[in-house]
Amino acid sequence: MADRQHHPGPVAAQYPHNGCHVIVARGELDLDTTPDLAAALAKAADEHDVVVIDLSAVTFADSAVLNLLSRPPHHHAAYRRAPSADPAPA
């Protein structure tokens, strides 16, 4: 099994799994705790091609989390656009 990095706060663990980087969130996610999750997500997205957020241990999530997950993720690896397979017309 892969080494899991455990952290205090809303990010319980981070680890590689099947070619993805998994971030496990836990507890209550709100305006006070979401910045820590956002920082972990941004760092993981900069370092990995695919990032998965496991929210199964989250007991409460307010609109701050929804905003984080729904805002334009221009720097998140999972949302990078692949180059078009169609060549530009000449």
NORHU-V68063 format. One record per residue. N is the residue number from 0. RES is the residue in three letters. PSI is psi in radians with two decimals (999 if undefined). OMEGA is omega in whole degrees, -180 to 180 (none if undefined). BURIAL is b if it has 24 or more other ideal C-beta (glycine too) atoms within 12 Angstrom, else e. Layout:
n=N res=RES psi=PSI omega=OMEGA burial=BURIAL
n=N res=RES psi=PSI omega=OMEGA burial=BURIAL
This chain:
n=0 res=MET psi=2.59 omega=-177 burial=e
n=1 res=ALA psi=2.65 omega=175 burial=e
n=2 res=ASP psi=2.30 omega=178 burial=e
n=3 res=ARG psi=2.34 omega=176 burial=e
n=4 res=GLN psi=2.09 omega=180 burial=e
n=5 res=HIS psi=2.48 omega=-175 burial=e
n=6 res=HIS psi=2.61 omega=170 burial=e
n=7 res=PRO psi=2.86 omega=177 burial=e
n=8 res=GLY psi=-2.78 omega=-173 burial=e
n=9 res=PRO psi=-0.28 omega=178 burial=b
n=10 res=VAL psi=1.83 omega=-175 burial=b
n=11 res=ALA psi=-0.69 omega=-177 burial=b
n=12 res=ALA psi=2.80 omega=172 burial=b
n=13 res=GLN psi=2.41 omega=-179 burial=b
n=14 res=TYR psi=2.72 omega=175 burial=b
n=15 res=PRO psi=2.54 omega=177 burial=e
n=16 res=HIS psi=2.05 omega=177 burial=e
n=17 res=ASN psi=0.79 omega=177 burial=e
n=18 res=GLY psi=0.04 omega=179 burial=e
n=19 res=CYS psi=2.83 omega=170 burial=e
n=20 res=HIS psi=2.13 omega=-176 burial=b
n=21 res=VAL psi=2.29 omega=172 burial=b
n=22 res=ILE psi=2.13 omega=179 burial=b
n=23 res=VAL psi=2.01 omega=177 burial=b
n=24 res=ALA psi=2.71 omega=-178 burial=b
n=25 res=ARG psi=2.86 omega=173 burial=b
n=26 res=GLY psi=-2.60 omega=-178 burial=b
n=27 res=GLU psi=2.22 omega=177 burial=e
n=28 res=LEU psi=2.06 omega=-178 burial=b
n=29 res=ASP psi=-2.91 omega=-177 burial=e
n=30 res=LEU psi=-0.54 omega=-179 burial=e
n=31 res=ASP psi=-0.56 omega=-174 burial=e
n=32 res=THR psi=-0.35 omega=-178 burial=b
n=33 res=THR psi=-0.61 omega=178 burial=b
n=34 res=PRO psi=-0.60 omega=177 burial=e
n=35 res=ASP psi=-0.70 omega=177 burial=b
n=36 res=LEU psi=-0.72 omega=179 burial=b
n=37 res=ALA psi=-0.72 omega=179 burial=b
n=38 res=ALA psi=-0.75 omega=178 burial=e
n=39 res=ALA psi=-0.71 omega=179 burial=b
n=40 res=LEU psi=-0.79 omega=180 burial=b
n=41 res=ALA psi=-0.77 omega=179 burial=e
n=42 res=LYS psi=-0.79 omega=-180 burial=e
n=43 res=ALA psi=-0.69 omega=-180 burial=b
n=44 res=ALA psi=-0.56 omega=178 burial=b
n=45 res=ASP psi=-0.47 omega=-173 burial=e
n=46 res=GLU psi=-0.24 omega=-174 burial=e
n=47 res=HIS psi=2.61 omega=180 burial=b
n=48 res=ASP psi=-0.62 omega=-178 burial=e
n=49 res=VAL psi=2.21 omega=179 burial=e
n=50 res=VAL psi=2.29 omega=178 burial=b
n=51 res=VAL psi=2.34 omega=176 burial=b
n=52 res=ILE psi=2.05 omega=178 burial=b
n=53 res=ASP psi=1.96 omega=-179 burial=e
n=54 res=LEU psi=0.21 omega=-174 burial=b
n=55 res=SER psi=-0.38 omega=179 burial=e
n=56 res=ALA psi=0.16 omega=178 burial=e
n=57 res=VAL psi=2.25 omega=-179 burial=b
n=58 res=THR psi=-0.33 omega=179 burial=e
n=59 res=PHE psi=2.43 omega=175 burial=e
n=60 res=ALA psi=2.23 omega=179 burial=b
n=61 res=ASP psi=-2.94 omega=-175 burial=e
n=62 res=SER psi=-0.35 omega=177 burial=e
n=63 res=ALA psi=-0.67 omega=178 burial=e
n=64 res=VAL psi=-0.75 omega=178 burial=b
n=65 res=LEU psi=-0.70 omega=177 burial=e
n=66 res=ASN psi=-0.78 omega=179 burial=e
n=67 res=LEU psi=-0.78 omega=-176 burial=b
n=68 res=LEU psi=-0.30 omega=-176 burial=b
n=69 res=SER psi=-0.20 omega=-179 burial=e
n=70 res=ARG psi=2.78 omega=-179 burial=e
n=71 res=PRO psi=1.98 omega=-176 burial=e
n=72 res=PRO psi=0.96 omega=-174 burial=e
n=73 res=HIS psi=-0.46 omega=-179 burial=e
n=74 res=HIS psi=0.01 omega=-179 burial=e
n=75 res=HIS psi=2.29 omega=-175 burial=b
n=76 res=ALA psi=-0.67 omega=-176 burial=e
n=77 res=ALA psi=-0.34 omega=-177 burial=e
n=78 res=TYR psi=0.09 omega=177 burial=e
n=79 res=ARG psi=2.37 omega=-180 burial=e
n=80 res=ARG psi=2.39 omega=176 burial=e
n=81 res=ALA psi=2.61 omega=177 burial=e
n=82 res=PRO psi=2.57 omega=-180 burial=e
n=83 res=SER psi=2.44 omega=178 burial=e
n=84 res=ALA psi=-0.34 omega=-180 burial=e
n=85 res=ASP psi=2.20 omega=178 burial=e
n=86 res=PRO psi=2.63 omega=178 burial=e
n=87 res=ALA psi=2.50 omega=178 burial=e
n=88 res=PRO psi=2.51 omega=-178 burial=e
n=89 res=ALA psi=999 omega=none burial=e
